[in-house]
């Protein structure tokens, strides 16, 4: 999950599953369009949303790789 802040509620964060994000655009406020058809206005810039998604994916893939390496060590013993 990535952490974002709704426009007008900057002090209240929420978590969003990045797999639901279809597009992110600035018009001029950042609008996150979800695969469900919902739209969210957020404080973060499109680049910040993109960076958060990228960091989340790196973390997920890193965890998966660590688990696979752990399974390889168990299988080889």
Secondary structure, 3 states (H helix, E strand, C coil): CEEEEECCCCCCEEEECHHHEEEEEECCCEEEEECCCCEEEECCCHHHHHHHHHHHHHHHHHHHHHHHHHHHHHHHC
